[in-house]
Amino acid sequence: MARTQLQRARSGEVTPAMERVAERENRDSEFVRREVAEGRAVIPSNRAHGSLDPMVIGREFATKVNANIGNSDETGGPEAELEKLHAAVHYGADTVMDLSTGSDLDAIRERNVAHSPVPVGTVPIYEAVKRAGDPAEITRELLLEVIEKQARQGVDYMTIHAGVLMEHLPLTDGRTTGIVSRGGSILAQWMEERGAQNPLYAEFEAICEVFAEHDVTVSLGDGLRPGSLADASDEAQFAELETLGELTRVARDHGVQVMVEGPGHVPMDEIAGNVERQQAVCDGAPFYVLGPLVTDVAPGYDHITSAIGATEAARAGAAMLCYVTPKEHLGLPDAEDVREGLAAYRIAAHAADVADGLPGARDWDDALSTARYEFDWRRQFELALDPERARAYHDQTLPGDNYKEARFCSMCGVEFCSMRIDQDARESGEMETLDAETDLSASPAAEVNLPPVGTHDAEGVPDEIEIDGVTFTPESADD
């Protein structure tokens, strides 16, 4: 039987995926192997995902960003989902999670895996509910069947809410927002109606056997995460975390790579403590956090409230950030919302890497600052996190090509441009001339901390794919 990345790392083997990760992270491949062997990093890489460009998630590497996509019964057809996938990859997602709960689940999943150079994650209990028709009708056999099918389809990691136990449910009774995780609420209903323990917990070893066979990374879901500041860091959240620590060790014993998911809504002053607690309880397993949102008062702007918390979490040691879009709590995001969410989270991840002193992380900032001072507008756009947005905003007021050579922008105009005034003073000899320069080609930074974002090896992505007699290409969403 083929072995997992974890098993191969433990045996001393540096795999091709580890070599690719080392190249992308500007790190030694042996260092990558050790981090994977110790469980401090994971390389989600299902053997059936032929289009994958391997990446790593771990606190010793550049902070990664996940983009959630997916449809519902109300919105989002197959073509719209492919468009979201392309937007996510283009704007810098390191992984995507297909959270579809509507129709065409298999077709959407297969198409996403086939066309994604980044790891694809899922939450298999969603499909189980869809097939059962009612949460209480889910069987252990159905759960294992769905998990095994998705593993065969090439899904790289799956969220498994195995840490929500019957004995934890009474701990949520005094909460303001109860159980806000979809998976957590489904399982709570199942346990209440069946009077039995969480089937994902009961069958966790069998699930691990499936994951080991296909090298699927398990993402231990936080089904009791807080959905409001009032519920943060409560007894229910931490009781589940203790179970996730237990399950981390079980998965590793089966040779399965593990990461652990975290909150949620957390006041700023509690974020670092949450990260440190997870690292201690889960033996250093990579922490994958949603936000956290640091305030509850900004529907429509939760990509901002959560990016603030995400930066703090990454500084404290979180390895991957799950983005939040402006539509959070309000509706299903579209491709433009994906763009907005990813911009906020790429900023959060990069800011944390700069603050943590990752090798070369600030070189990008220094290069753009130099271009800005030199009024090299084209270079500024080229270096921007979102070049199209930066160019469009500049050109709203100064659209002509002659303004790409101008020593001012419309904010200050010619007379009051501080950098022009400073340059003139230096050129006249009144002040010393500046000579700052940053060579990005020589930077030791990881690939995600260098422009452009959304850089992946797409050689494995097919030009077209046929599903149920219909041919799709990477451009299908734009037709």
C-alpha positions in Angstrom: 0.0 0.0 0.0 1.2 3.5 -0.9 2.3 5.5 2.1 1.3 9.0 3.2 3.5 12.1 3.2 3.7 11.7 7.0 4.8 8.1 6.9 7.4 8.8 4.2 8.7 11.8 6.1 9.0 9.7 9.3 11.0 7.1 7.4 13.5 9.8 6.3 12.3 10.1 2.7 12.2 13.5 1.0 9.3 13.2 -1.4 8.8 15.2 -4.7 6.1 17.1 -2.9 8.5 18.1 -0.2 11.1 19.2 -2.8 8.5 21.4 -4.5 7.4 22.8 -1.1 11.1 23.6 -0.3 11.4 25.4 -3.6 8.3 27.5 -3.0 9.2 28.3 0.6 12.9 29.0 0.0 13.7 26.4 2.7 15.9 23.3 2.8 14.0 20.2 1.8 15.3 18.3 4.8 13.8 21.0 7.1 10.5 20.5 5.3 10.7 16.7 5.9 11.4 17.2 9.6 8.5 19.5 10.1 6.1 17.1 8.3 7.6 14.1 10.3 6.9 15.9 13.6 3.4 16.8 12.6 4.1 20.5 12.8 3.4 20.9 9.1 1.1 19.2 6.5 1.3 18.9 2.7 -2.3 18.2 1.6 -1.8 16.1 -1.5 -4.3 13.4 -2.4 -2.6 11.0 -4.9 -5.6 11.3 -7.2 -5.2 15.1 -7.5 -3.2 15.3 -10.7 -3.4 19.1 -11.2 -2.0 19.9 -7.8 1.0 22.1 -7.2 2.1 21.0 -3.7 2.1 23.5 -0.8 2.7 23.3 2.9 0.8 24.5 6.0 2.8 25.0 9.2 3.8 27.7 11.6 7.4 27.7 10.5 6.4 28.5 6.9 4.7 31.5 5.3 1.1 32.0 6.5 -1.4 30.5 4.1 -4.9 31.6 3.2 -7.9 29.4 2.4 -10.9 30.5 0.3 -14.3 28.9 0.9 -16.4 28.5 -2.2 -19.6 26.5 -2.9 -23.2 26.6 -3.9 -26.5 26.3 -2.0 -30.0 25.4 -2.9 -30.8 29.1 -3.5 -27.8 30.1 -5.5 -24.7 29.0 -7.4 -24.7 26.7 -10.4 -21.7 24.7 -11.7 -20.4 27.4 -14.0 -20.6 30.0 -11.1 -18.5 27.6 -8.9 -15.8 27.3 -11.6 -15.7 31.0 -11.8 -15.3 31.3 -8.0 -12.5 28.7 -8.2 -10.6 30.7 -10.9 -11.1 33.9 -8.9 -9.8 32.3 -5.7 -6.7 30.9 -7.4 -6.0 34.2 -9.4 -6.3 36.4 -6.3 -3.9 34.2 -4.2 -5.8 31.4 -2.4 -3.4 28.7 -1.2 -6.2 26.2 -0.8 -10.0 26.2 -1.5 -12.8 24.5 0.3 -15.8 23.4 -1.6 -18.7 23.9 0.8 -21.5 23.2 -1.7 -24.8 22.1 -0.3 -27.0 22.5 -3.4 -27.2 20.4 -6.5 -24.6 18.8 -8.8 -22.3 18.1 -5.8 -20.3 15.4 -7.5 -19.9 17.3 -10.8 -18.8 20.5 -9.0 -16.3 18.6 -6.8 -14.8 16.7 -9.7 -14.5 19.8 -11.8 -12.9 21.8 -9.0 -10.3 19.1 -8.3 -9.5 18.7 -12.0 -9.0 22.4 -12.5 -7.4 23.4 -9.2 -3.6 23.7 -8.8 -4.2 24.3 -5.1 -5.4 21.7 -2.5 -9.2 21.2 -2.4 -11.0 20.6 0.9 -14.6 19.5 1.6 -16.9 18.9 4.6 -18.3 15.5 3.7 -21.2 15.6 6.2 -22.9 18.2 4.0 -23.2 15.6 1.2 -24.3 13.0 3.7 -27.2 15.2 4.9 -28.1 15.9 1.3 -28.3 12.2 0.5 -30.1 11.2 3.7 -32.7 14.0 3.5 -32.6 14.6 7.2 -29.7 14.8 9.7 -31.2 12.1 11.9 -31.3 9.7 9.0 -27.6 9.7 8.5 -25.9 6.4 9.1 -22.3 5.5 9.9 -22.2 3.5 6.7 -23.4 6.5 4.6 -20.7 8.7 6.2 -17.9 6.3 5.4 -19.3 5.8 1.9 -19.3 9.6 1.2 -15.8 10.1 2.7 -14.3 7.3 0.7 -16.0 8.5 -2.5 -14.7 12.0 -2.0 -11.2 10.7 -1.3 -11.3 8.7 -4.5 -12.3 11.9 -6.4 -9.1 13.6 -5.3 -10.1 15.8 -2.3 -6.9 16.7 -0.5 -8.3 17.5 3.0 -11.6 17.0 4.7 -13.1 18.8 7.7 -14.3 16.1 10.2 -16.3 17.4 13.2 -15.4 14.4 15.3 -14.7 16.4 18.4 -18.3 17.3 19.2 -19.4 14.8 21.8 -22.8 14.2 23.5 -21.4 15.3 26.8 -20.4 18.7 25.3 -23.8 19.7 24.2 -25.2 20.8 27.6 -22.2 23.2 27.8 -23.7 25.3 25.0 -27.0 25.9 26.8 -26.0 29.3 28.2 -24.6 30.7 24.9 -25.7 33.8 23.1 -25.5 32.2 19.6 -25.6 28.5 20.4 -23.9 26.1 17.9 -23.0 28.1 14.7 -21.0 25.5 12.9 -23.1 23.8 10.2 -21.4 20.5 10.9 -21.6 20.9 14.6 -25.3 21.7 14.5 -26.0 18.7 12.2 -24.2 16.3 14.5 -25.8 17.8 17.6 -29.2 17.2 16.1 -28.2 13.6 15.2 -27.0 12.9 18.7 -30.1 14.4 20.4 -32.5 12.4 18.2 -30.5 9.2 18.1 -29.3 9.2 21.7 -25.9 8.0 20.5 -22.4 9.3 20.4 -21.1 11.4 17.4 -20.7 8.8 14.6 -17.6 10.6 13.3 -16.0 10.1 16.7 -17.2 6.5 16.9 -15.8 5.7 13.4 -12.8 7.9 13.5 -10.3 5.1 13.2 -12.1 3.7 10.2 -12.1 7.2 8.7 -8.3 7.4 9.3 -7.8 4.2 7.4 -9.6 5.7 4.4 -7.5 8.9 4.7 -4.2 6.9 5.0 -5.1 5.0 1.8 -5.5 8.1 -0.3 -3.2 10.5 1.7 -6.1 12.8 2.6 -5.2 15.3 5.4 -7.7 15.5 8.2 -8.8 18.9 9.3 -10.3 18.5 12.7 -13.4 20.8 12.7 -14.3 23.0 15.5 -18.1 22.3 15.7 -18.5 24.2 18.9 -16.6 27.3 17.9 -18.0 30.6 19.3 -20.3 32.5 16.9 -20.1 35.7 19.0 -17.8 37.5 21.3 -20.0 36.6 24.2 -19.3 32.8 23.6 -15.6 33.0 23.0 -13.2 30.9 25.1 -16.1 29.2 26.9 -16.3 25.7 28.4 -17.9 24.1 25.3 -15.2 25.4 23.0 -12.3 24.2 25.2 -14.0 20.8 26.0 -14.1 20.1 22.2 -10.5 21.3 21.9 -9.4 18.6 24.4 -11.1 16.0 22.2 -9.4 17.4 19.1 -6.0 16.9 20.9 -6.9 13.2 21.5 -8.0 12.8 17.8 -4.8 14.4 16.6 -2.8 11.6 18.2 -5.1 8.9 16.9 -4.8 10.2 13.3 -1.0 10.5 13.5 -0.9 6.9 14.8 -2.6 5.9 11.5 0.0 7.9 9.5 -2.6 10.6 8.6 -1.6 14.3 8.4 -3.6 16.5 10.8 -4.5 20.1 11.1 -6.9 21.6 13.6 -9.5 24.2 13.0 -10.2 27.1 15.4 -12.6 30.0 16.1 -14.5 32.0 15.1 -15.5 35.2 17.0 -12.8 36.1 19.7 -12.0 39.4 21.3 -8.6 40.7 20.3 -7.1 40.2 23.7 -8.0 36.5 23.8 -6.6 35.5 20.4 -3.0 34.7 21.3 -4.1 32.7 24.3 -6.4 30.6 22.0 -3.6 29.9 19.6 -1.1 29.0 22.4 -3.7 26.7 24.0 -4.4 24.8 20.7 -0.7 24.3 20.1 -0.2 22.8 23.6 -3.3 20.6 23.5 -2.8 19.4 19.9 1.0 18.8 20.1 1.9 21.5 17.6 -0.5 20.4 14.9 -1.0 23.3 12.4 -3.8 25.6 13.5 -6.3 26.7 10.8 -8.5 29.6 12.0 -11.6 31.3 10.7 -10.8 34.9 11.3 -11.2 35.4 14.2 -13.7 38.2 14.1 -12.8 40.7 16.7 -16.2 42.5 16.8 -19.8 41.5 16.0 -21.1 44.9 14.9 -20.1 45.1 11.2 -22.2 42.9 8.9 -21.1 43.7 5.4 -17.6 44.5 6.5 -16.7 41.2 8.3 -13.8 40.7 5.9 -12.2 43.6 7.7 -13.2 42.7 11.3 -11.9 39.2 10.7 -8.7 40.2 8.9 -7.7 42.2 12.0 -8.1 39.1 14.1 -6.4 36.9 11.5 -3.3 39.0 11.6 -3.1 38.6 15.4 -3.7 34.8 15.2 -1.0 34.4 12.6 1.4 36.4 14.6 0.7 34.0 17.6 1.3 30.9 15.5 -1.7 30.1 13.4 -0.6 28.4 10.2 -3.5 29.0 7.8 -6.3 31.6 7.8 -9.7 30.9 6.4 -10.9 34.0 4.7 -14.2 35.8 5.4 -15.9 37.7 2.7 -18.1 40.9 2.9 -21.1 38.6 2.6 -20.4 36.7 5.8 -23.6 36.2 7.9 -25.6 37.8 5.0 -25.4 35.7 1.8 -23.5 33.4 -0.5 -20.4 35.1 -1.9 -19.9 35.6 -5.6 -16.6 35.9 -7.5 -16.2 39.6 -6.6 -16.7 38.8 -2.9 -14.0 36.1 -3.2 -11.7 38.8 -4.5 -12.5 41.2 -1.6 -12.1 38.4 1.0 -8.8 37.2 -0.4 -7.3 40.7 -0.6 -8.1 41.3 3.1 -6.6 37.9 4.0 -3.5 38.1 1.9 -2.8 41.4 3.6 -3.4 39.8 7.0 -1.1 36.9 6.3 1.6 39.0 4.8 1.5 41.5 7.6 1.9 38.7 10.2 4.8 37.2 8.3 6.5 40.7 8.2 5.9 41.1 11.9 7.2 37.7 12.7 10.4 38.4 10.7 10.1 35.6 8.2 13.1 35.7 5.9 12.6 38.2 3.1 8.9 38.8 3.9 9.4 42.6 4.0 11.3 42.8 0.7 8.1 43.1 -1.3 7.1 46.1 0.9 10.5 47.8 0.4 10.4 47.3 -3.3 7.0 48.8 -3.7 7.9 51.7 -1.4 10.9 52.4 -3.6 8.8 52.4 -6.7 6.3 54.8 -5.0 9.0 57.3 -4.0 10.4 57.2 -7.6 6.9 57.8 -9.1 7.4 54.6 -11.1 3.6 54.0 -11.5 3.9 51.0 -13.7 6.2 49.3 -11.3 3.8 50.2 -8.4 1.0 48.5 -10.2 3.1 45.5 -11.1 4.1 45.0 -7.4 0.6 45.7 -6.0 -1.2 42.8 -4.2 -4.1 43.5 -6.7 -2.5 45.2 -9.7 -5.8 45.6 -11.6 -7.4 47.4 -8.6 -4.4 49.7 -8.0 -4.3 50.7 -11.7 -8.1 51.2 -11.9 -8.1 53.5 -8.8 -5.2 55.6 -10.1 -6.8 55.9 -13.6 -10.2 57.0 -12.3 -8.9 60.6 -12.0 -5.6 60.5 -14.1 -6.3 58.0 -16.9 -3.9 59.2 -19.6 -0.6 57.5 -20.3 1.2 60.8 -19.6 0.2 60.5 -16.0 2.1 57.2 -15.7 5.2 59.5 -15.8 3.8 62.2 -13.5 5.4 63.1 -10.2 2.1 63.4 -8.4 -1.3 61.8 -8.0 -4.7 63.3 -7.6 -4.6 63.0 -3.8 -2.1 65.9 -3.4 -1.8 67.3 -6.9 1.5 68.8 -8.2 2.0 71.6 -5.7 1.4 69.7 -2.4 3.0 66.3 -3.3 5.3 65.6 -0.3 7.6 63.1 -2.1 8.1 65.5 -5.1 9.0 68.3 -2.6 11.4 65.9 -0.8 13.0 64.8 -4.1 13.5 68.4 -5.3 15.2 69.3 -2.1 17.5 66.3 -2.3 18.3 67.0 -6.0 19.1 70.6 -5.2 21.7 69.4 -2.7 19.8 70.7 0.4 19.4 67.1 1.6 21.3 63.8 1.2 20.2 61.7 -1.8 18.5 58.4 -1.1 19.8 55.1 -2.6 17.5 52.4 -1.2 17.0 49.5 -3.5 15.5 46.0 -3.1 16.3 43.1 -5.5 13.3 40.8 -5.3 15.0 38.3 -7.5 17.5 37.6 -4.8 15.0 37.7 -1.9 14.9 34.7 0.5 11.1 35.1 0.9 8.6 32.3 0.4 6.7 32.5 -2.9 3.6 33.8 -1.2 5.5 36.8 0.1 6.6 37.8 -3.4 4.5 39.3 -6.2 2.5 38.3 -8.1 -0.1 36.6 -5.9 -1.8 33.6 -7.4 1.4 32.1 -8.7 0.9 28.3 -9.1 2.3 25.7 -11.5 -0.8 25.0 -13.6 0.9 22.4 -15.8 -1.3 19.7 -14.4 -4.6 21.5 -15.0 -6.2 20.0 -18.1 -7.2 22.2 -21.0 -10.7 20.7 -20.8 -12.6 18.1 -18.9 -15.8 16.1 -19.8 -18.4 15.5 -17.1 -21.7 13.8 -17.8 -21.2 14.3 -21.6 -20.5 18.1 -21.2 -17.0 19.5 -22.0 -15.7 22.2 -19.7 -12.5 24.3 -20.2 -10.8 26.8 -17.8 -12.6 29.5 -19.7 -16.1 28.0 -19.4 -17.1 30.4 -16.6 -16.4 33.4 -18.9 -18.4 32.1 -21.9 
